Amino acid sequence: MEHVPKFKLWLEDKDKKYILGKGTADLLLKIKELKSISEAANFYNISYAHAWRKIRSIEKSSGQEIISKTRGGKGGGHSELTPFGEKVLSDYIKANEAVEKCIRDL
């Protein structure tokens, strides 16, 4: 029987407050792709309210906005990551890829 190493990765701030893990990183990637919190929530089969709770949790922990929203109108509203949101997501992706590479190289 072969054993396969697995890991869970998350980001914390300097005060060790949780910022971002896999589920929320996936949600942010989907929001970035679809430009919609609602559509991203639907994709992951979670409620819009649950998606917003995840986003607000990061914003509360970090003290910075991660999502910029434009309300509806003729073309409809859209959501996108703020520069801080992009940075947090990028940091998570880079760290995750580095750990995955280390495990593959075992």
Backbone as JSON, one array per atom type, in Angstrom:
{
  "sequence": "MEHVPKFKLWLEDKDKKYILGKGTADLLLKIKELKSISEAANFYNISYAHAWRKIRSIEKSSGQEIISKTRGGKGGGHSELTPFGEKVLSDYIKANEAVEKCIRDL",
  "N": [[0.85, -1.18, 0.0], [0.57, 2.17, -0.9], [1.42, 5.26, 0.54], [0.13, 8.53, 0.58], [1.13, 11.8, 0.91], [-0.7, 14.49, 2.36], [-1.98, 17.84, 2.83], [-3.07, 20.75, 4.65], [-3.47, 24.1, 4.02], [-3.3, 27.45, 5.08], [-3.58, 31.02, 5.28], [-2.37, 33.35, 7.63], [-2.45, 36.44, 9.48], [0.06, 38.73, 10.81], [-0.59, 38.71, 13.47], [-1.49, 36.22, 13.89], [-4.1, 35.75, 13.08], [-6.61, 34.09, 11.32], [-6.76, 34.28, 7.83], [-7.13, 33.29, 5.12], [-8.12, 30.29, 3.49], [-8.28, 27.15, 1.65], [-11.0, 26.77, 0.69], [-12.13, 29.37, 0.68], [-10.27, 30.64, -0.92], [-10.72, 29.31, -3.33], [-13.33, 30.22, -3.78], [-12.84, 33.0, -4.11], [-11.27, 32.93, -6.44], [-13.21, 32.05, -8.26], [-15.03, 34.16, -8.12], [-13.44, 36.14, -9.19], [-13.16, 35.14, -11.78], [-15.86, 34.97, -12.72], [-16.9, 37.42, -12.07], [-18.89, 37.83, -10.23], [-20.41, 37.47, -7.14], [-22.71, 36.08, -6.48], [-23.0, 34.22, -8.63], [-20.63, 32.79, -8.3], [-21.06, 31.71, -5.77], [-23.27, 30.09, -6.35], [-22.0, 28.29, -8.11], [-20.4, 26.83, -6.34], [-22.36, 25.75, -4.83], [-23.24, 27.03, -2.51], [-24.87, 29.33, -0.29], [-25.57, 32.75, -1.17], [-25.42, 34.43, 1.03], [-23.75, 32.94, 2.73], [-21.39, 32.97, 1.25], [-20.84, 35.71, 1.38], [-20.42, 35.94, 4.13], [-18.0, 34.57, 4.4], [-16.32, 36.28, 2.94], [-16.59, 38.7, 4.39], [-15.49, 37.89, 6.8], [-12.75, 37.63, 6.21], [-12.24, 40.29, 5.54], [-12.78, 41.51, 7.98], [-10.84, 40.33, 9.65], [-8.49, 41.16, 8.37], [-8.82, 43.87, 8.11], [-9.15, 45.16, 5.74], [-10.72, 45.75, 2.55], [-11.66, 43.11, 0.33], [-13.19, 42.63, -1.8], [-14.64, 44.45, -4.43], [-17.62, 45.97, -5.19], [-19.99, 46.65, -7.74], [-23.06, 48.04, -8.08], [-26.17, 46.87, -9.55], [-27.91, 47.82, -12.54], [-28.26, 49.07, -15.85], [-26.5, 47.28, -17.26], [-26.25, 45.41, -15.3], [-24.87, 44.44, -12.1], [-21.49, 43.97, -10.86], [-18.74, 42.17, -9.4], [-15.44, 42.45, -8.17], [-12.06, 41.57, -7.33], [-10.28, 43.49, -4.97], [-7.14, 45.33, -5.04], [-5.83, 44.44, -2.7], [-7.26, 42.06, -2.22], [-6.5, 40.62, -4.51], [-3.77, 40.34, -3.95], [-3.75, 38.8, -1.55], [-4.96, 36.44, -2.48], [-3.12, 35.72, -4.47], [-0.82, 35.32, -2.88], [-1.66, 33.1, -1.4], [-2.01, 31.17, -3.45], [0.62, 30.96, -4.47], [2.01, 30.0, -2.18], [0.65, 27.57, -1.8], [1.27, 26.22, -4.2], [4.04, 25.98, -3.88], [4.24, 24.28, -1.63], [2.91, 22.02, -2.63], [4.75, 21.32, -4.67], [6.99, 20.62, -3.14], [6.0, 18.31, -1.88], [5.49, 16.66, -4.09], [8.09, 16.23, -4.9], [9.11, 14.5, -3.04]],
  "CA": [[0.0, 0.0, 0.0], [1.33, 3.42, -0.99], [0.88, 6.38, 1.32], [0.21, 9.79, -0.14], [1.05, 12.92, 1.84], [-1.7, 15.53, 2.14], [-1.76, 18.98, 3.72], [-4.02, 21.86, 4.64], [-2.73, 25.34, 4.07], [-4.07, 28.67, 5.23], [-2.79, 32.21, 5.57], [-2.67, 34.11, 8.84], [-1.73, 37.71, 9.52], [1.16, 38.73, 11.78], [-1.16, 38.45, 14.8], [-1.96, 34.84, 13.83], [-5.52, 35.69, 12.77], [-6.9, 33.39, 10.06], [-7.14, 35.14, 6.72], [-7.62, 32.62, 3.92], [-7.84, 28.88, 3.29], [-8.6, 26.64, 0.32], [-12.38, 27.01, 0.27], [-12.34, 30.78, 0.37], [-9.43, 30.94, -2.08], [-11.47, 28.84, -4.5], [-14.44, 31.16, -3.98], [-12.29, 34.25, -4.67], [-10.89, 32.66, -7.84], [-14.43, 31.97, -9.06], [-15.56, 35.53, -8.2], [-12.56, 36.82, -10.15], [-13.48, 34.63, -13.11], [-17.24, 35.24, -13.12], [-17.23, 38.8, -11.69], [-20.17, 37.77, -9.54], [-20.44, 36.69, -5.9], [-23.86, 35.2, -6.58], [-22.7, 33.12, -9.55], [-19.58, 31.98, -7.68], [-21.71, 30.95, -4.7], [-24.05, 29.04, -7.03], [-21.06, 27.29, -8.63], [-19.97, 25.98, -5.22], [-23.55, 25.28, -4.14], [-23.38, 27.65, -1.19], [-25.74, 30.49, -0.39], [-24.96, 34.07, -1.34], [-25.13, 34.91, 2.39], [-22.57, 32.22, 3.22], [-20.24, 33.52, 0.51], [-20.55, 37.02, 1.95], [-19.84, 35.74, 5.47], [-16.59, 34.22, 4.2], [-15.64, 37.5, 2.5], [-16.56, 39.64, 5.52], [-14.57, 37.35, 7.8], [-11.41, 38.03, 5.79], [-12.16, 41.75, 5.64], [-12.72, 41.85, 9.4], [-9.53, 39.91, 10.16], [-7.4, 41.93, 7.75], [-9.07, 45.3, 8.17], [-9.13, 45.7, 4.38], [-11.69, 45.16, 1.63], [-11.1, 42.2, -0.66], [-14.11, 42.63, -2.95], [-15.22, 45.72, -4.83], [-18.9, 45.68, -5.85], [-20.71, 47.67, -8.48], [-24.48, 47.65, -8.06], [-26.85, 46.63, -10.83], [-28.17, 48.91, -13.47], [-28.58, 48.57, -17.19], [-25.7, 46.1, -17.58], [-26.14, 44.54, -14.13], [-23.72, 44.71, -11.24], [-20.41, 42.99, -10.9], [-17.82, 42.19, -8.27], [-14.07, 42.09, -8.51], [-11.15, 41.63, -6.21], [-9.5, 44.71, -4.78], [-5.71, 44.99, -5.09], [-5.52, 43.62, -1.53], [-7.82, 40.73, -2.48], [-5.62, 39.98, -5.49], [-2.51, 40.0, -3.26], [-4.0, 37.69, -0.63], [-5.19, 35.26, -3.3], [-1.84, 35.38, -5.09], [0.05, 34.76, -1.83], [-2.15, 31.75, -1.09], [-1.72, 30.29, -4.59], [2.07, 30.73, -4.51], [2.37, 29.13, -1.06], [0.08, 26.25, -2.07], [2.06, 25.6, -5.26], [5.36, 25.64, -3.32], [4.09, 23.1, -0.79], [2.62, 20.89, -3.53], [5.98, 20.95, -5.33], [7.81, 19.9, -2.15], [5.42, 16.98, -1.67], [5.73, 15.88, -5.32], [9.52, 15.93, -4.99], [9.52, 13.54, -1.99]],
  "C": [[0.89, 1.25, 0.0], [0.63, 4.5, -0.16], [1.12, 7.68, 0.57], [0.12, 10.94, 0.87], [0.0, 13.93, 1.4], [-1.42, 16.67, 3.12], [-2.93, 19.93, 3.62], [-3.2, 23.12, 4.84], [-3.69, 26.49, 4.28], [-3.12, 29.8, 5.51], [-3.3, 32.84, 6.85], [-1.97, 35.45, 8.73], [-0.66, 37.62, 10.61], [0.68, 38.47, 13.2], [-1.78, 37.06, 14.89], [-3.48, 34.73, 13.68], [-5.68, 35.03, 11.4], [-7.33, 34.39, 9.01], [-7.8, 34.34, 5.59], [-7.19, 31.16, 3.88], [-8.33, 28.45, 1.91], [-10.02, 26.99, -0.15], [-12.63, 28.45, -0.13], [-11.47, 31.21, -0.8], [-10.13, 30.51, -3.37], [-12.62, 29.78, -4.83], [-13.94, 32.46, -4.62], [-11.87, 34.07, -6.13], [-12.12, 32.66, -8.74], [-15.08, 33.35, -9.19], [-14.75, 36.31, -9.22], [-12.91, 36.41, -11.58], [-14.85, 35.09, -13.59], [-17.68, 36.68, -12.87], [-18.58, 38.88, -10.98], [-20.06, 36.9, -8.29], [-21.56, 35.67, -5.98], [-23.57, 33.99, -7.47], [-21.61, 32.21, -8.98], [-20.17, 31.12, -6.57], [-22.52, 29.8, -5.29], [-23.15, 27.92, -7.54], [-20.65, 26.31, -7.54], [-21.14, 25.48, -4.37], [-23.61, 25.76, -2.69], [-24.28, 28.88, -1.37], [-24.92, 31.76, -0.6], [-24.56, 34.61, 0.04], [-23.89, 34.24, 2.96], [-21.3, 32.74, 2.54], [-19.84, 34.87, 1.1], [-19.96, 36.92, 3.34], [-18.36, 35.41, 5.36], [-15.78, 35.48, 3.83], [-15.51, 38.48, 3.66], [-15.6, 39.19, 6.61], [-13.12, 37.75, 7.47], [-11.24, 39.53, 5.95], [-12.06, 42.18, 7.1], [-11.35, 41.51, 9.97], [-8.41, 40.81, 9.65], [-7.57, 43.43, 7.89], [-9.07, 45.97, 6.8], [-10.2, 45.01, 3.53], [-10.99, 44.22, 0.67], [-11.96, 42.14, -1.91], [-14.63, 44.05, -3.17], [-16.48, 45.4, -5.62], [-19.41, 46.9, -6.59], [-22.16, 47.2, -8.54], [-25.03, 47.52, -9.47], [-27.07, 47.89, -11.63], [-28.44, 48.29, -14.81], [-27.81, 47.29, -17.53], [-25.61, 45.11, -16.44], [-24.9, 44.87, -13.33], [-22.62, 43.69, -11.47], [-19.52, 43.18, -9.68], [-16.44, 41.83, -8.77], [-13.2, 42.2, -7.28], [-10.46, 42.99, -6.17], [-8.03, 44.34, -4.95], [-5.28, 44.14, -3.88], [-6.04, 42.2, -1.71], [-6.97, 39.95, -3.46], [-4.33, 39.5, -4.82], [-2.69, 38.8, -2.34], [-4.18, 36.39, -1.42], [-3.89, 34.79, -3.94], [-0.88, 34.75, -4.08], [-0.36, 33.33, -1.5], [-1.77, 30.78, -2.21], [-0.24, 29.96, -4.65], [2.51, 29.78, -3.4], [1.88, 27.71, -1.31], [0.9, 25.51, -3.13], [3.43, 25.17, -4.74], [5.28, 24.38, -2.46], [3.79, 21.86, -1.64], [3.88, 20.4, -4.24], [6.88, 20.16, -4.38], [7.29, 18.48, -1.96], [5.64, 16.09, -2.9], [7.18, 15.4, -5.4], [10.01, 14.96, -3.92], [9.96, 12.22, -2.59]]
}
